[in-house]
């Protein structure tokens, strides 16, 4: 089981604002901050960290699990509003599985950020 993951970002304040907004529909918020490093998570558990540095290369793909499809929709809308770039609107990805409902956005550094729900509806 993965406890947490961290990525470097090129503009800490911009990325912190992006992730706080994009992940809010999933119950995430900034729960820890040390200098130019922020831990975001739900229920007080910072499981996703960003830190000022050179943007991680190669680009990463991080998928956040959702319990409801509506969370995927809200993530996608919030991420685009926060400046993310579309990389696949909400919908079923039958190539992955019949219930794989996901949306994909590129963050400010070009990382592929996904929200996914495996529930049947």
TIPADREN-90866 format. One record per atom (N, C-alpha, C): residue number from 1; atom name; x, z, y. Coordinates in steps of 0.2 Angstrom, whole numbers, plus 5000, padded with zeros to 4 digits. Example, Ala and Ser with C-alpha at 12.3 -4.5 7.8 and 13.67 -1.06 7.14 Angstrom:
2
{nr:1	atom:N	xx:5066	zz:5039	yy:4972} $
{nr:1	atom:CA	xx:5062	zz:5039	yy:4978} $
{nr:1	atom:C	xx:5066	zz:5039	yy:4984} $
{nr:2	atom:N	xx:5064	zz:5035	yy:4989} $
{nr:2	atom:CA	xx:5068	zz:5036	yy:4995} $
{nr:2	atom:C	xx:5064	zz:5039	yy:5000} $
//
This chain:
121
{nr:1	atom:N	xx:5004	zz:5000	yy:4994} $
{nr:1	atom:CA	xx:5000	zz:5000	yy:5000} $
{nr:1	atom:C	xx:5004	zz:5000	yy:5006} $
{nr:2	atom:N	xx:5003	zz:4996	yy:5011} $
{nr:2	atom:CA	xx:5007	zz:4996	yy:5017} $
{nr:2	atom:C	xx:5004	zz:5001	yy:5022} $
{nr:3	atom:N	xx:5009	zz:5005	yy:5025} $
{nr:3	atom:CA	xx:5007	zz:5010	yy:5030} $
{nr:3	atom:C	xx:5006	zz:5007	yy:5037} $
{nr:4	atom:N	xx:5011	zz:5003	yy:5039} $
{nr:4	atom:CA	xx:5011	zz:5000	yy:5045} $
{nr:4	atom:C	xx:5015	zz:4994	yy:5046} $
{nr:5	atom:N	xx:5014	zz:4990	yy:5051} $
{nr:5	atom:CA	xx:5018	zz:4984	yy:5052} $
{nr:5	atom:C	xx:5019	zz:4984	yy:5059} $
{nr:6	atom:N	xx:5025	zz:4981	yy:5061} $
{nr:6	atom:CA	xx:5027	zz:4980	yy:5068} $
{nr:6	atom:C	xx:5030	zz:4973	yy:5070} $
{nr:7	atom:N	xx:5028	zz:4971	yy:5076} $
{nr:7	atom:CA	xx:5031	zz:4965	yy:5078} $
{nr:7	atom:C	xx:5034	zz:4965	yy:5085} $
{nr:8	atom:N	xx:5039	zz:4961	yy:5086} $
{nr:8	atom:CA	xx:5042	zz:4961	yy:5093} $
{nr:8	atom:C	xx:5038	zz:4956	yy:5097} $
{nr:9	atom:N	xx:5037	zz:4958	yy:5103} $
{nr:9	atom:CA	xx:5033	zz:4953	yy:5108} $
{nr:9	atom:C	xx:5037	zz:4952	yy:5114} $
{nr:10	atom:N	xx:5036	zz:4946	yy:5117} $
{nr:10	atom:CA	xx:5040	zz:4944	yy:5123} $
{nr:10	atom:C	xx:5038	zz:4947	yy:5130} $
{nr:11	atom:N	xx:5032	zz:4949	yy:5130} $
{nr:11	atom:CA	xx:5029	zz:4952	yy:5136} $
{nr:11	atom:C	xx:5025	zz:4958	yy:5134} $
{nr:12	atom:N	xx:5028	zz:4964	yy:5134} $
{nr:12	atom:CA	xx:5024	zz:4970	yy:5131} $
{nr:12	atom:C	xx:5018	zz:4972	yy:5134} $
{nr:13	atom:N	xx:5017	zz:4972	yy:5141} $
{nr:13	atom:CA	xx:5011	zz:4974	yy:5144} $
{nr:13	atom:C	xx:5006	zz:4969	yy:5143} $
{nr:14	atom:N	xx:5007	zz:4962	yy:5143} $
{nr:14	atom:CA	xx:5002	zz:4957	yy:5142} $
{nr:14	atom:C	xx:5000	zz:4957	yy:5135} $
{nr:15	atom:N	xx:5005	zz:4958	yy:5130} $
{nr:15	atom:CA	xx:5003	zz:4959	yy:5123} $
{nr:15	atom:C	xx:4999	zz:4965	yy:5121} $
{nr:16	atom:N	xx:5000	zz:4970	yy:5124} $
{nr:16	atom:CA	xx:4997	zz:4977	yy:5123} $
{nr:16	atom:C	xx:4990	zz:4976	yy:5126} $
{nr:17	atom:N	xx:4989	zz:4973	yy:5131} $
{nr:17	atom:CA	xx:4982	zz:4971	yy:5134} $
{nr:17	atom:C	xx:4978	zz:4967	yy:5129} $
{nr:18	atom:N	xx:4982	zz:4961	yy:5127} $
{nr:18	atom:CA	xx:4978	zz:4957	yy:5122} $
{nr:18	atom:C	xx:4976	zz:4960	yy:5116} $
{nr:19	atom:N	xx:4980	zz:4964	yy:5113} $
{nr:19	atom:CA	xx:4979	zz:4967	yy:5106} $
{nr:19	atom:C	xx:4973	zz:4972	yy:5107} $
{nr:20	atom:N	xx:4974	zz:4976	yy:5113} $
{nr:20	atom:CA	xx:4969	zz:4981	yy:5114} $
{nr:20	atom:C	xx:4962	zz:4978	yy:5115} $
{nr:21	atom:N	xx:4961	zz:4973	yy:5118} $
{nr:21	atom:CA	xx:4955	zz:4969	yy:5119} $
{nr:21	atom:C	xx:4953	zz:4966	yy:5112} $
{nr:22	atom:N	xx:4957	zz:4962	yy:5109} $
{nr:22	atom:CA	xx:4956	zz:4958	yy:5103} $
{nr:22	atom:C	xx:4954	zz:4962	yy:5097} $
{nr:23	atom:N	xx:4957	zz:4968	yy:5097} $
{nr:23	atom:CA	xx:4956	zz:4972	yy:5091} $
{nr:23	atom:C	xx:4950	zz:4978	yy:5092} $
{nr:24	atom:N	xx:4948	zz:4978	yy:5098} $
{nr:24	atom:CA	xx:4943	zz:4983	yy:5100} $
{nr:24	atom:C	xx:4937	zz:4982	yy:5095} $
{nr:25	atom:N	xx:4934	zz:4976	yy:5094} $
{nr:25	atom:CA	xx:4928	zz:4976	yy:5090} $
{nr:25	atom:C	xx:4929	zz:4978	yy:5082} $
{nr:26	atom:N	xx:4936	zz:4979	yy:5081} $
{nr:26	atom:CA	xx:4937	zz:4982	yy:5074} $
{nr:26	atom:C	xx:4938	zz:4989	yy:5074} $
{nr:27	atom:N	xx:4937	zz:4992	yy:5080} $
{nr:27	atom:CA	xx:4938	zz:5000	yy:5080} $
{nr:27	atom:C	xx:4945	zz:5002	yy:5082} $
{nr:28	atom:N	xx:4950	zz:4997	yy:5084} $
{nr:28	atom:CA	xx:4956	zz:4998	yy:5085} $
{nr:28	atom:C	xx:4957	zz:5000	yy:5093} $
{nr:29	atom:N	xx:4962	zz:5004	yy:5094} $
{nr:29	atom:CA	xx:4964	zz:5005	yy:5101} $
{nr:29	atom:C	xx:4971	zz:5008	yy:5101} $
{nr:30	atom:N	xx:4974	zz:5008	yy:5107} $
{nr:30	atom:CA	xx:4981	zz:5011	yy:5107} $
{nr:30	atom:C	xx:4981	zz:5018	yy:5106} $
{nr:31	atom:N	xx:4984	zz:5020	yy:5100} $
{nr:31	atom:CA	xx:4984	zz:5028	yy:5099} $
{nr:31	atom:C	xx:4990	zz:5031	yy:5099} $
{nr:32	atom:N	xx:4996	zz:5027	yy:5101} $
{nr:32	atom:CA	xx:5002	zz:5030	yy:5102} $
{nr:32	atom:C	xx:5006	zz:5025	yy:5106} $
{nr:33	atom:N	xx:5010	zz:5028	yy:5110} $
{nr:33	atom:CA	xx:5014	zz:5023	yy:5115} $
{nr:33	atom:C	xx:5021	zz:5027	yy:5116} $
{nr:34	atom:N	xx:5026	zz:5024	yy:5115} $
{nr:34	atom:CA	xx:5033	zz:5026	yy:5116} $
{nr:34	atom:C	xx:5037	zz:5021	yy:5120} $
{nr:35	atom:N	xx:5038	zz:5022	yy:5127} $
{nr:35	atom:CA	xx:5041	zz:5017	yy:5131} $
{nr:35	atom:C	xx:5038	zz:5011	yy:5130} $
{nr:36	atom:N	xx:5041	zz:5005	yy:5128} $
{nr:36	atom:CA	xx:5038	zz:4999	yy:5127} $
{nr:36	atom:C	xx:5037	zz:4997	yy:5120} $
{nr:37	atom:N	xx:5034	zz:5002	yy:5117} $
{nr:37	atom:CA	xx:5031	zz:5001	yy:5110} $
{nr:37	atom:C	xx:5024	zz:5005	yy:5109} $
{nr:38	atom:N	xx:5019	zz:5001	yy:5106} $
{nr:38	atom:CA	xx:5013	zz:5004	yy:5106} $
{nr:38	atom:C	xx:5010	zz:5003	yy:5099} $
{nr:39	atom:N	xx:5007	zz:5008	yy:5096} $
{nr:39	atom:CA	xx:5004	zz:5008	yy:5090} $
{nr:39	atom:C	xx:4997	zz:5008	yy:5091} $
{nr:40	atom:N	xx:4994	zz:5003	yy:5088} $
{nr:40	atom:CA	xx:4986	zz:5002	yy:5088} $
{nr:40	atom:C	xx:4983	zz:5004	yy:5081} $
{nr:41	atom:N	xx:4977	zz:5007	yy:5081} $
{nr:41	atom:CA	xx:4974	zz:5008	yy:5075} $
{nr:41	atom:C	xx:4967	zz:5011	yy:5076} $
{nr:42	atom:N	xx:4964	zz:5012	yy:5070} $
{nr:42	atom:CA	xx:4957	zz:5015	yy:5070} $
{nr:42	atom:C	xx:4958	zz:5022	yy:5067} $
{nr:43	atom:N	xx:4954	zz:5026	yy:5069} $
{nr:43	atom:CA	xx:4953	zz:5033	yy:5067} $
{nr:43	atom:C	xx:4960	zz:5037	yy:5068} $
{nr:44	atom:N	xx:4963	zz:5035	yy:5074} $
{nr:44	atom:CA	xx:4970	zz:5039	yy:5075} $
{nr:44	atom:C	xx:4976	zz:5037	yy:5071} $
{nr:45	atom:N	xx:4975	zz:5032	yy:5067} $
{nr:45	atom:CA	xx:4981	zz:5030	yy:5063} $
{nr:45	atom:C	xx:4984	zz:5023	yy:5065} $
{nr:46	atom:N	xx:4990	zz:5024	yy:5069} $
{nr:46	atom:CA	xx:4993	zz:5018	yy:5071} $
{nr:46	atom:C	xx:4996	zz:5014	yy:5066} $
{nr:47	atom:N	xx:4993	zz:5009	yy:5063} $
{nr:47	atom:CA	xx:4995	zz:5005	yy:5058} $
{nr:47	atom:C	xx:4998	zz:4998	yy:5060} $
{nr:48	atom:N	xx:4997	zz:4996	yy:5066} $
{nr:48	atom:CA	xx:4999	zz:4990	yy:5069} $
{nr:48	atom:C	xx:5003	zz:4991	yy:5076} $
{nr:49	atom:N	xx:5010	zz:4990	yy:5076} $
{nr:49	atom:CA	xx:5014	zz:4991	yy:5081} $
{nr:49	atom:C	xx:5017	zz:4985	yy:5085} $
{nr:50	atom:N	xx:5017	zz:4985	yy:5091} $
{nr:50	atom:CA	xx:5020	zz:4980	yy:5095} $
{nr:50	atom:C	xx:5026	zz:4983	yy:5099} $
{nr:51	atom:N	xx:5031	zz:4980	yy:5100} $
{nr:51	atom:CA	xx:5037	zz:4982	yy:5104} $
{nr:51	atom:C	xx:5040	zz:4976	yy:5108} $
{nr:52	atom:N	xx:5042	zz:4978	yy:5114} $
{nr:52	atom:CA	xx:5046	zz:4973	yy:5118} $
{nr:52	atom:C	xx:5052	zz:4971	yy:5115} $
{nr:53	atom:N	xx:5053	zz:4965	yy:5115} $
{nr:53	atom:CA	xx:5059	zz:4962	yy:5112} $
{nr:53	atom:C	xx:5059	zz:4954	yy:5113} $
{nr:54	atom:N	xx:5063	zz:4951	yy:5109} $
{nr:54	atom:CA	xx:5062	zz:4944	yy:5108} $
{nr:54	atom:C	xx:5056	zz:4943	yy:5103} $
{nr:55	atom:N	xx:5051	zz:4939	yy:5104} $
{nr:55	atom:CA	xx:5046	zz:4938	yy:5100} $
{nr:55	atom:C	xx:5048	zz:4936	yy:5093} $
{nr:56	atom:N	xx:5045	zz:4940	yy:5088} $
{nr:56	atom:CA	xx:5047	zz:4939	yy:5081} $
{nr:56	atom:C	xx:5047	zz:4932	yy:5079} $
{nr:57	atom:N	xx:5053	zz:4930	yy:5076} $
{nr:57	atom:CA	xx:5053	zz:4923	yy:5073} $
{nr:57	atom:C	xx:5056	zz:4923	yy:5066} $
{nr:58	atom:N	xx:5053	zz:4920	yy:5061} $
{nr:58	atom:CA	xx:5048	zz:4915	yy:5062} $
{nr:58	atom:C	xx:5041	zz:4919	yy:5064} $
{nr:59	atom:N	xx:5037	zz:4915	yy:5066} $
{nr:59	atom:CA	xx:5030	zz:4918	yy:5068} $
{nr:59	atom:C	xx:5027	zz:4921	yy:5062} $
{nr:60	atom:N	xx:5023	zz:4927	yy:5064} $
{nr:60	atom:CA	xx:5020	zz:4930	yy:5058} $
{nr:60	atom:C	xx:5013	zz:4929	yy:5058} $
{nr:61	atom:N	xx:5010	zz:4931	yy:5052} $
{nr:61	atom:CA	xx:5002	zz:4930	yy:5051} $
{nr:61	atom:C	xx:5000	zz:4937	yy:5049} $
{nr:62	atom:N	xx:4996	zz:4940	yy:5053} $
{nr:62	atom:CA	xx:4993	zz:4947	yy:5051} $
{nr:62	atom:C	xx:4986	zz:4946	yy:5051} $
{nr:63	atom:N	xx:4983	zz:4949	yy:5045} $
{nr:63	atom:CA	xx:4976	zz:4948	yy:5044} $
{nr:63	atom:C	xx:4973	zz:4956	yy:5044} $
{nr:64	atom:N	xx:4968	zz:4957	yy:5048} $
{nr:64	atom:CA	xx:4964	zz:4963	yy:5049} $
{nr:64	atom:C	xx:4958	zz:4963	yy:5045} $
{nr:65	atom:N	xx:4957	zz:4967	yy:5040} $
{nr:65	atom:CA	xx:4951	zz:4967	yy:5036} $
{nr:65	atom:C	xx:4945	zz:4970	yy:5040} $
{nr:66	atom:N	xx:4939	zz:4967	yy:5039} $
{nr:66	atom:CA	xx:4933	zz:4969	yy:5043} $
{nr:66	atom:C	xx:4928	zz:4971	yy:5037} $
{nr:67	atom:N	xx:4923	zz:4975	yy:5039} $
{nr:67	atom:CA	xx:4918	zz:4977	yy:5034} $
{nr:67	atom:C	xx:4912	zz:4973	yy:5035} $
{nr:68	atom:N	xx:4911	zz:4970	yy:5041} $
{nr:68	atom:CA	xx:4905	zz:4966	yy:5043} $
{nr:68	atom:C	xx:4908	zz:4959	yy:5046} $
{nr:69	atom:N	xx:4904	zz:4954	yy:5044} $
{nr:69	atom:CA	xx:4906	zz:4947	yy:5047} $
{nr:69	atom:C	xx:4905	zz:4947	yy:5055} $
{nr:70	atom:N	xx:4900	zz:4951	yy:5057} $
{nr:70	atom:CA	xx:4899	zz:4952	yy:5065} $
{nr:70	atom:C	xx:4906	zz:4954	yy:5068} $
{nr:71	atom:N	xx:4910	zz:4958	yy:5065} $
{nr:71	atom:CA	xx:4916	zz:4961	yy:5068} $
{nr:71	atom:C	xx:4921	zz:4955	yy:5068} $
{nr:72	atom:N	xx:4921	zz:4950	yy:5064} $
{nr:72	atom:CA	xx:4925	zz:4944	yy:5064} $
{nr:72	atom:C	xx:4923	zz:4940	yy:5070} $
{nr:73	atom:N	xx:4916	zz:4939	yy:5071} $
{nr:73	atom:CA	xx:4914	zz:4935	yy:5077} $
{nr:73	atom:C	xx:4916	zz:4938	yy:5083} $
{nr:74	atom:N	xx:4915	zz:4945	yy:5084} $
{nr:74	atom:CA	xx:4917	zz:4949	yy:5090} $
{nr:74	atom:C	xx:4924	zz:4949	yy:5091} $
{nr:75	atom:N	xx:4928	zz:4949	yy:5086} $
{nr:75	atom:CA	xx:4936	zz:4949	yy:5086} $
{nr:75	atom:C	xx:4938	zz:4942	yy:5090} $
{nr:76	atom:N	xx:4935	zz:4937	yy:5087} $
{nr:76	atom:CA	xx:4936	zz:4930	yy:5089} $
{nr:76	atom:C	xx:4935	zz:4929	yy:5096} $
{nr:77	atom:N	xx:4929	zz:4931	yy:5098} $
{nr:77	atom:CA	xx:4927	zz:4931	yy:5105} $
{nr:77	atom:C	xx:4931	zz:4935	yy:5110} $
{nr:78	atom:N	xx:4933	zz:4941	yy:5108} $
{nr:78	atom:CA	xx:4937	zz:4945	yy:5112} $
{nr:78	atom:C	xx:4944	zz:4943	yy:5113} $
{nr:79	atom:N	xx:4946	zz:4940	yy:5107} $
{nr:79	atom:CA	xx:4953	zz:4937	yy:5107} $
{nr:79	atom:C	xx:4954	zz:4931	yy:5112} $
{nr:80	atom:N	xx:4949	zz:4927	yy:5112} $
{nr:80	atom:CA	xx:4949	zz:4921	yy:5116} $
{nr:80	atom:C	xx:4948	zz:4923	yy:5123} $
{nr:81	atom:N	xx:4944	zz:4928	yy:5125} $
{nr:81	atom:CA	xx:4943	zz:4930	yy:5131} $
{nr:81	atom:C	xx:4949	zz:4934	yy:5134} $
{nr:82	atom:N	xx:4953	zz:4937	yy:5129} $
{nr:82	atom:CA	xx:4959	zz:4940	yy:5131} $
{nr:82	atom:C	xx:4965	zz:4935	yy:5132} $
{nr:83	atom:N	xx:4964	zz:4929	yy:5131} $
{nr:83	atom:CA	xx:4970	zz:4924	yy:5132} $
{nr:83	atom:C	xx:4972	zz:4921	yy:5125} $
{nr:84	atom:N	xx:4970	zz:4923	yy:5120} $
{nr:84	atom:CA	xx:4972	zz:4920	yy:5113} $
{nr:84	atom:C	xx:4970	zz:4913	yy:5113} $
{nr:85	atom:N	xx:4973	zz:4909	yy:5108} $
{nr:85	atom:CA	xx:4972	zz:4902	yy:5107} $
{nr:85	atom:C	xx:4968	zz:4901	yy:5101} $
{nr:86	atom:N	xx:4963	zz:4897	yy:5101} $
{nr:86	atom:CA	xx:4959	zz:4896	yy:5094} $
{nr:86	atom:C	xx:4964	zz:4893	yy:5089} $
{nr:87	atom:N	xx:4963	zz:4896	yy:5083} $
{nr:87	atom:CA	xx:4967	zz:4893	yy:5077} $
{nr:87	atom:C	xx:4962	zz:4893	yy:5071} $
{nr:88	atom:N	xx:4956	zz:4893	yy:5072} $
{nr:88	atom:CA	xx:4950	zz:4892	yy:5067} $
{nr:88	atom:C	xx:4945	zz:4897	yy:5069} $
{nr:89	atom:N	xx:4939	zz:4894	yy:5071} $
{nr:89	atom:CA	xx:4933	zz:4899	yy:5073} $
{nr:89	atom:C	xx:4930	zz:4902	yy:5066} $
{nr:90	atom:N	xx:4926	zz:4907	yy:5068} $
{nr:90	atom:CA	xx:4923	zz:4911	yy:5062} $
{nr:90	atom:C	xx:4919	zz:4907	yy:5057} $
{nr:91	atom:N	xx:4920	zz:4908	yy:5051} $
{nr:91	atom:CA	xx:4917	zz:4904	yy:5046} $
{nr:91	atom:C	xx:4919	zz:4906	yy:5039} $
{nr:92	atom:N	xx:4916	zz:4903	yy:5034} $
{nr:92	atom:CA	xx:4918	zz:4904	yy:5027} $
{nr:92	atom:C	xx:4924	zz:4899	yy:5026} $
{nr:93	atom:N	xx:4929	zz:4902	yy:5022} $
{nr:93	atom:CA	xx:4935	zz:4898	yy:5020} $
{nr:93	atom:C	xx:4934	zz:4897	yy:5012} $
{nr:94	atom:N	xx:4930	zz:4892	yy:5010} $
{nr:94	atom:CA	xx:4929	zz:4892	yy:5003} $
{nr:94	atom:C	xx:4935	zz:4890	yy:4999} $
{nr:95	atom:N	xx:4940	zz:4887	yy:5002} $
{nr:95	atom:CA	xx:4946	zz:4886	yy:4998} $
{nr:95	atom:C	xx:4950	zz:4893	yy:4996} $
{nr:96	atom:N	xx:4948	zz:4898	yy:5000} $
{nr:96	atom:CA	xx:4951	zz:4905	yy:4998} $
{nr:96	atom:C	xx:4946	zz:4909	yy:4993} $
{nr:97	atom:N	xx:4940	zz:4909	yy:4995} $
{nr:97	atom:CA	xx:4935	zz:4912	yy:4990} $
{nr:97	atom:C	xx:4928	zz:4910	yy:4993} $
{nr:98	atom:N	xx:4923	zz:4911	yy:4990} $
{nr:98	atom:CA	xx:4916	zz:4909	yy:4992} $
{nr:98	atom:C	xx:4914	zz:4914	yy:4997} $
{nr:99	atom:N	xx:4917	zz:4920	yy:4998} $
{nr:99	atom:CA	xx:4914	zz:4925	yy:5003} $
{nr:99	atom:C	xx:4920	zz:4927	yy:5008} $
{nr:100	atom:N	xx:4925	zz:4922	yy:5009} $
{nr:100	atom:CA	xx:4930	zz:4924	yy:5013} $
{nr:100	atom:C	xx:4928	zz:4921	yy:5020} $
{nr:101	atom:N	xx:4926	zz:4926	yy:5024} $
{nr:101	atom:CA	xx:4923	zz:4924	yy:5031} $
{nr:101	atom:C	xx:4929	zz:4927	yy:5036} $
{nr:102	atom:N	xx:4932	zz:4922	yy:5040} $
{nr:102	atom:CA	xx:4937	zz:4924	yy:5044} $
{nr:102	atom:C	xx:4937	zz:4919	yy:5050} $
{nr:103	atom:N	xx:4941	zz:4922	yy:5055} $
{nr:103	atom:CA	xx:4943	zz:4918	yy:5061} $
{nr:103	atom:C	xx:4950	zz:4919	yy:5063} $
{nr:104	atom:N	xx:4953	zz:4915	yy:5066} $
{nr:104	atom:CA	xx:4961	zz:4915	yy:5067} $
{nr:104	atom:C	xx:4962	zz:4913	yy:5074} $
{nr:105	atom:N	xx:4967	zz:4917	yy:5077} $
{nr:105	atom:CA	xx:4969	zz:4915	yy:5084} $
{nr:105	atom:C	xx:4976	zz:4916	yy:5085} $
{nr:106	atom:N	xx:4979	zz:4912	yy:5089} $
{nr:106	atom:CA	xx:4986	zz:4913	yy:5091} $
{nr:106	atom:C	xx:4987	zz:4918	yy:5097} $
{nr:107	atom:N	xx:4991	zz:4923	yy:5096} $
{nr:107	atom:CA	xx:4992	zz:4928	yy:5101} $
{nr:107	atom:C	xx:4997	zz:4925	yy:5106} $
{nr:108	atom:N	xx:4998	zz:4929	yy:5112} $
{nr:108	atom:CA	xx:5002	zz:4926	yy:5117} $
{nr:108	atom:C	xx:5009	zz:4924	yy:5115} $
{nr:109	atom:N	xx:5012	zz:4926	yy:5110} $
{nr:109	atom:CA	xx:5018	zz:4923	yy:5107} $
{nr:109	atom:C	xx:5017	zz:4918	yy:5102} $
{nr:110	atom:N	xx:5011	zz:4916	yy:5100} $
{nr:110	atom:CA	xx:5010	zz:4911	yy:5095} $
{nr:110	atom:C	xx:5010	zz:4914	yy:5088} $
{nr:111	atom:N	xx:5009	zz:4921	yy:5087} $
{nr:111	atom:CA	xx:5008	zz:4923	yy:5080} $
{nr:111	atom:C	xx:5001	zz:4922	yy:5078} $
{nr:112	atom:N	xx:5000	zz:4921	yy:5072} $
{nr:112	atom:CA	xx:4993	zz:4919	yy:5069} $
{nr:112	atom:C	xx:4990	zz:4926	yy:5067} $
{nr:113	atom:N	xx:4985	zz:4928	yy:5071} $
{nr:113	atom:CA	xx:4981	zz:4934	yy:5070} $
{nr:113	atom:C	xx:4974	zz:4932	yy:5067} $
{nr:114	atom:N	xx:4972	zz:4936	yy:5062} $
{nr:114	atom:CA	xx:4966	zz:4934	yy:5058} $
{nr:114	atom:C	xx:4962	zz:4941	yy:5058} $
{nr:115	atom:N	xx:4955	zz:4940	yy:5058} $
{nr:115	atom:CA	xx:4951	zz:4945	yy:5056} $
{nr:115	atom:C	xx:4947	zz:4942	yy:5050} $
{nr:116	atom:N	xx:4946	zz:4946	yy:5044} $
{nr:116	atom:CA	xx:4943	zz:4943	yy:5038} $
{nr:116	atom:C	xx:4938	zz:4948	yy:5035} $
{nr:117	atom:N	xx:4932	zz:4946	yy:5033} $
{nr:117	atom:CA	xx:4928	zz:4950	yy:5029} $
{nr:117	atom:C	xx:4926	zz:4947	yy:5023} $
{nr:118	atom:N	xx:4927	zz:4951	yy:5017} $
{nr:118	atom:CA	xx:4925	zz:4948	yy:5011} $
{nr:118	atom:C	xx:4918	zz:4950	yy:5008} $
{nr:119	atom:N	xx:4914	zz:4953	yy:5012} $
{nr:119	atom:CA	xx:4907	zz:4955	yy:5010} $
{nr:119	atom:C	xx:4903	zz:4948	yy:5009} $
{nr:120	atom:N	xx:4899	zz:4948	yy:5005} $
{nr:120	atom:CA	xx:4895	zz:4942	yy:5003} $
{nr:120	atom:C	xx:4890	zz:4940	yy:5009} $
{nr:121	atom:N	xx:4888	zz:4945	yy:5014} $
{nr:121	atom:CA	xx:4884	zz:4943	yy:5020} $
{nr:121	atom:C	xx:4885	zz:4948	yy:5025} $
//
